[in-house]
Amino acid sequence: MSCNSHFHWYYFDLHSADGYDLICTIHPVPFNSVFDIAIIDIYLYHGAETGVHHFFVKPQKDIRRSENPFSLVFDENNYIRKNGNLITVRAVDGNRCRLSLELVDPHPGQEPLSSEILPGAADEDSFEWIVYTPYATATAELYFEGKTYSLRGRGYHDYNGGSVNLKQKLRYWFWGKYYTGDSLIVYGLIKDRLQAETRLLLRAGADGVAMDRQAHVTADKGHLHYDGPLGRFDFTLEPAVMLDRVNFFMPAVKAPLTIIKILELLAHFSGRFKILRPLQALLTNSVYRRFRAEGRDEQGRPLSCFYEEMEF
């Protein structure tokens, strides 16, 4: 019997001044799979276009993890390594895709900020968000199917992990990243199945990183207003462009493992093959969307917003 609960993932991105958005997510234990696999997922957007989407899997049994300094290694070509203020990510899938990403943390001496996502979570029922470096200088080289992209910009890295079944516990989340000329504001809204809400706001810049774990925020997809310990922000956004929509299956009830594996595979292939596309609505039960928008802050200065939402 299986009802997937324990999970964790490492998230990295780079946003360049010339309109490229690179995302790499490494799932040593995916929240949406009951197979003994790790998933490495890479996206590259330019404006409203998806230039690259490539994911591949590695056996969980190959993972080697160590601390001080931290490393998570699958093999000599696929790993995360941290040494001082340098974070290095390598992801290689044969001759088809190669990613090299480096982030330089401007605040290596500051302890990473964290927050429990689910209100009142206990050790056996937890979901934690840890922000390691939200305002890094980042460089990357991505090779995909004969084309090479060299990128430089603002980098971000966090970690998410827990021991809950997300489908059972959560109903919706929104994570927005608002880039101004000299700072990054991250706003998170999480709604659980009992209608409780958690609102988080993080500010990062050259002067450091701070988090309001009980943020009083008024926000929708076109506006954000905050007046609290981290300052006053009043952002207005233009209509967003949807970059991606992914429908997928998440196990929510205990059932024989074989049945869940079959459902997971059918849901996956329904999104990849046109002949199975009509079955997608029946085989998937969650949806993830990613957006990009431009806007202005309270002083009329330009900002860019990169946000995601998920319906569980």
C-alpha positions as CSV (number, residue, x, y, z in Angstrom):
1,M,0.0,0.0,0.0
2,S,1.4,3.4,-0.9
3,C,0.4,7.0,-0.4
4,N,3.4,9.1,-1.3
5,S,4.5,11.5,1.6
6,H,8.2,11.9,2.2
7,F,9.8,14.2,-0.4
8,H,12.4,16.9,-1.0
9,W,13.7,19.0,-3.9
10,Y,16.3,21.7,-4.6
11,Y,15.3,24.6,-6.8
12,F,17.7,26.9,-8.7
13,D,17.0,29.7,-11.2
14,L,18.7,32.5,-13.1
15,H,17.0,35.5,-14.6
16,S,19.1,37.5,-17.1
17,A,18.7,41.2,-18.1
18,D,18.2,40.2,-21.7
19,G,15.0,38.2,-21.0
20,Y,16.1,34.6,-20.3
21,D,14.8,32.6,-17.4
22,L,16.6,29.4,-16.5
23,I,15.1,26.9,-14.0
24,C,16.7,23.7,-12.7
25,T,14.9,21.6,-10.1
26,I,16.5,18.5,-8.7
27,H,14.1,16.1,-6.9
28,P,16.0,13.4,-5.1
29,V,12.7,12.1,-3.8
30,P,9.8,13.5,-5.9
31,F,6.5,14.5,-4.3
32,N,4.6,13.2,-7.3
33,S,6.2,9.8,-7.9
34,V,6.1,6.5,-6.2
35,F,9.0,5.1,-8.3
36,D,12.5,4.9,-6.8
37,I,13.8,7.6,-9.1
38,A,15.3,11.1,-8.8
39,I,14.1,13.7,-11.3
40,I,16.3,16.5,-12.8
41,D,14.1,19.1,-14.6
42,I,15.5,21.9,-16.7
43,Y,13.6,24.8,-18.3
44,L,14.8,27.8,-20.4
45,Y,12.4,30.6,-21.4
46,H,13.1,33.6,-23.5
47,G,10.3,36.2,-23.2
48,A,7.1,34.2,-23.6
49,E,8.7,31.3,-25.5
50,T,9.9,28.0,-24.1
51,G,13.3,27.4,-25.6
52,V,14.1,24.2,-23.6
53,H,12.2,21.8,-21.5
54,H,14.1,18.6,-20.6
55,F,13.9,16.2,-17.8
56,F,15.6,13.0,-17.0
57,V,15.8,10.5,-14.2
58,K,18.5,9.0,-12.1
59,P,18.3,6.0,-9.7
60,Q,17.8,7.0,-6.0
61,K,20.2,4.3,-5.0
62,D,23.1,6.2,-6.7
63,I,22.7,9.4,-4.5
64,R,25.6,10.2,-2.2
65,R,25.1,13.1,0.2
66,S,27.6,14.8,2.6
67,E,27.8,17.9,4.8
68,N,30.4,20.5,5.6
69,P,30.7,21.3,2.8
70,F,27.4,20.1,1.4
71,S,27.3,17.9,-1.7
72,L,24.6,15.8,-3.4
73,V,26.1,13.6,-6.0
74,F,24.5,11.2,-8.5
75,D,27.7,10.6,-10.5
76,E,30.6,12.6,-11.8
77,N,28.4,14.6,-14.2
78,N,25.3,15.2,-12.0
79,Y,25.7,16.9,-8.7
80,I,25.1,19.9,-6.4
81,R,28.2,21.2,-4.5
82,K,28.5,24.1,-2.1
83,N,31.9,25.4,-1.0
84,G,32.1,28.7,0.8
85,N,29.9,31.2,-1.1
86,L,30.0,29.2,-4.3
87,I,27.2,26.8,-5.3
88,T,27.8,24.6,-8.4
89,V,25.1,22.6,-10.2
90,R,25.9,20.1,-13.0
91,A,23.3,18.2,-14.9
92,V,24.2,16.0,-17.9
93,D,21.9,13.7,-19.9
94,G,24.2,12.0,-22.5
95,N,25.0,14.1,-25.6
96,R,21.6,15.7,-25.6
97,C,21.6,18.1,-22.7
98,R,24.4,19.6,-20.5
99,L,23.9,22.3,-17.8
100,S,26.6,24.0,-15.8
101,L,25.3,26.6,-13.3
102,E,27.2,28.6,-10.7
103,L,25.8,30.9,-8.0
104,V,27.9,33.2,-5.8
105,D,26.2,34.0,-2.5
106,P,26.8,37.7,-1.5
107,H,26.0,36.8,2.2
108,P,27.9,33.5,2.9
109,G,28.0,34.2,6.6
110,Q,24.3,34.5,7.0
111,E,22.3,31.5,8.2
112,P,19.7,30.4,5.6
113,L,16.1,31.5,6.5
114,S,13.4,28.9,6.8
115,S,9.7,28.6,7.6
116,E,7.3,25.8,8.2
117,I,4.8,26.0,5.3
118,L,2.0,24.1,7.0
119,P,0.6,25.8,10.1
120,G,1.1,23.9,13.3
121,A,3.0,21.1,11.6
122,A,4.7,18.5,13.8
123,D,7.8,16.6,13.2
124,E,5.9,13.7,11.7
125,D,3.7,16.0,9.6
126,S,5.9,18.7,8.2
127,F,6.7,20.8,5.1
128,E,9.7,23.1,5.3
129,W,11.0,25.9,3.0
130,I,14.6,26.9,3.4
131,V,16.0,29.8,1.4
132,Y,19.8,29.4,0.9
133,T,20.7,32.2,-1.4
134,P,17.9,34.4,-3.0
135,Y,20.1,37.2,-4.4
136,A,23.1,35.6,-5.9
137,T,25.2,36.5,-8.9
138,A,24.8,33.6,-11.4
139,T,26.3,32.3,-14.6
140,A,25.3,29.3,-16.6
141,E,26.0,27.4,-19.8
142,L,23.2,25.2,-21.2
143,Y,23.7,23.0,-24.2
144,F,20.6,21.4,-25.7
145,E,20.3,19.5,-29.0
146,G,23.1,21.3,-30.7
147,K,22.6,24.8,-29.4
148,T,24.5,26.5,-26.5
149,Y,23.2,29.3,-24.3
150,S,25.6,31.4,-22.2
151,L,23.7,33.2,-19.4
152,R,24.5,35.7,-16.7
153,G,22.1,37.3,-14.2
154,R,20.4,37.2,-10.8
155,G,20.4,33.7,-9.2
156,Y,18.1,32.1,-6.6
157,H,18.3,28.8,-4.7
158,D,16.0,27.2,-2.1
159,Y,15.1,23.8,-0.7
160,N,11.7,22.3,0.1
161,G,11.1,19.1,2.0
162,G,8.6,17.3,4.1
163,S,6.8,14.3,5.3
164,V,3.2,15.0,4.3
165,N,1.1,14.0,1.3
166,L,0.8,17.3,-0.4
167,K,-2.4,16.3,-2.3
168,Q,-4.1,15.5,1.0
169,K,-2.9,18.6,2.9
170,L,-2.8,21.4,0.4
171,R,-5.3,23.0,-1.9
172,Y,-3.4,25.8,-3.6
173,W,-0.2,27.8,-3.5
174,F,1.2,30.9,-5.1
175,W,4.8,31.9,-5.2
176,G,5.7,35.3,-6.7
177,K,9.2,36.7,-7.2
178,Y,9.3,40.4,-7.8
179,Y,12.6,41.8,-9.1
180,T,13.2,45.5,-8.6
181,G,16.3,47.4,-9.5
182,D,18.0,46.7,-6.2
183,S,16.1,43.9,-4.4
184,L,14.0,40.8,-4.7
185,I,10.7,40.3,-3.0
186,V,9.3,36.8,-2.6
187,Y,5.7,36.4,-1.7
188,G,4.1,33.0,-0.8
189,L,0.5,32.2,-0.3
190,I,-0.4,28.6,0.8
191,K,-3.9,27.4,1.4
192,D,-4.5,24.0,3.0
193,R,-7.5,21.7,2.9
194,L,-9.0,23.2,6.1
195,Q,-9.1,26.7,4.4
196,A,-6.2,28.0,6.6
197,E,-3.8,30.3,4.9
198,T,-0.1,31.0,5.3
199,R,1.4,34.2,3.9
200,L,5.2,34.7,3.8
201,L,7.2,37.6,2.5
202,L,11.0,37.6,2.0
203,R,13.2,40.6,1.0
204,A,16.7,40.1,-0.3
205,G,19.2,42.7,-1.5
206,A,22.8,43.8,-1.2
207,D,22.2,44.6,2.5
208,G,21.0,41.1,3.5
209,V,18.0,38.8,3.7
210,A,15.0,39.0,6.0
211,M,11.6,37.2,6.2
212,D,8.2,38.0,7.6
213,R,6.6,34.7,8.5
214,Q,3.2,36.2,9.3
215,A,3.0,38.8,6.5
216,H,-0.1,40.9,6.1
217,V,-0.2,41.2,2.4
218,T,-3.0,42.3,0.0
219,A,-2.3,40.7,-3.4
220,D,-3.7,39.2,-6.5
221,K,-2.1,38.6,-9.9
222,G,-2.1,42.2,-10.8
223,H,-1.1,43.9,-7.6
224,L,0.8,43.4,-4.3
225,H,0.7,45.7,-1.2
226,Y,2.7,45.2,1.9
227,D,3.4,47.5,4.8
228,G,5.3,45.8,7.6
229,P,8.6,45.1,9.3
230,L,10.4,44.6,6.0
231,G,9.3,47.9,4.5
232,R,6.5,49.2,2.3
233,F,5.9,47.8,-1.2
234,D,3.1,48.6,-3.6
235,F,3.5,46.8,-6.9
236,T,1.3,46.9,-10.0
237,L,1.6,44.3,-12.7
238,E,0.5,44.2,-16.3
239,P,-1.4,41.1,-17.5
240,A,0.9,38.1,-17.3
241,V,2.1,35.7,-20.0
242,M,1.7,32.0,-19.1
243,L,4.9,30.2,-19.8
244,D,3.9,26.7,-18.9
245,R,1.1,24.5,-17.8
246,V,1.7,21.0,-16.5
247,N,-1.1,18.6,-15.6
248,F,0.1,15.7,-13.5
249,F,-1.1,12.9,-11.2
250,M,-0.5,12.9,-7.4
251,P,-1.4,9.9,-5.2
252,A,-3.8,11.0,-2.5
253,V,-5.2,7.7,-1.0
254,K,-3.6,4.4,0.0
255,A,-3.8,1.8,-2.8
256,P,-1.8,-1.1,-4.0
257,L,1.6,0.2,-5.3
258,T,1.2,-1.4,-8.7
259,I,-2.1,0.5,-9.3
260,I,-0.5,3.8,-8.4
261,K,2.5,3.2,-10.6
262,I,0.2,2.4,-13.6
263,L,-1.8,5.6,-13.0
264,E,1.3,7.6,-12.7
265,L,2.7,6.3,-16.0
266,L,-0.6,6.7,-17.8
267,A,-0.8,10.3,-16.6
268,H,2.8,11.0,-17.6
269,F,2.3,9.6,-21.2
270,S,-1.0,11.4,-21.6
271,G,0.9,14.7,-21.5
272,R,3.6,13.5,-24.0
273,F,1.6,11.7,-26.7
274,K,-1.2,13.2,-28.7
275,I,-3.0,9.9,-29.0
276,L,-3.4,9.8,-25.2
277,R,-4.2,13.6,-24.8
278,P,-8.0,13.1,-24.5
279,L,-7.4,11.0,-21.4
280,Q,-5.4,13.6,-19.6
281,A,-8.4,15.2,-17.8
282,L,-9.3,11.7,-16.4
283,L,-5.7,10.7,-15.5
284,T,-4.4,13.9,-13.8
285,N,-5.6,15.5,-10.6
286,S,-3.2,18.5,-10.1
287,V,-2.1,21.4,-12.3
288,Y,1.0,23.6,-12.2
289,R,1.3,27.0,-14.0
290,R,4.3,29.3,-14.5
291,F,4.0,33.0,-15.5
292,R,6.0,36.1,-16.3
293,A,4.8,39.7,-15.9
294,E,6.2,43.2,-16.0
295,G,5.1,46.1,-13.7
296,R,6.0,49.1,-11.6
297,D,6.8,49.7,-7.9
298,E,5.4,52.4,-5.7
299,Q,7.8,54.9,-7.1
300,G,7.0,54.1,-10.7
301,R,10.2,52.1,-11.3
302,P,10.1,49.1,-13.6
303,L,10.0,45.6,-12.1
304,S,9.6,42.0,-13.4
305,C,7.7,39.2,-11.8
306,F,8.1,35.5,-12.2
307,Y,5.5,33.5,-10.5
308,E,3.9,30.1,-10.2
309,E,0.7,28.6,-8.9
310,M,-0.3,25.1,-8.2
311,E,-3.8,23.6,-7.7
312,F,-3.6,20.3,-5.8
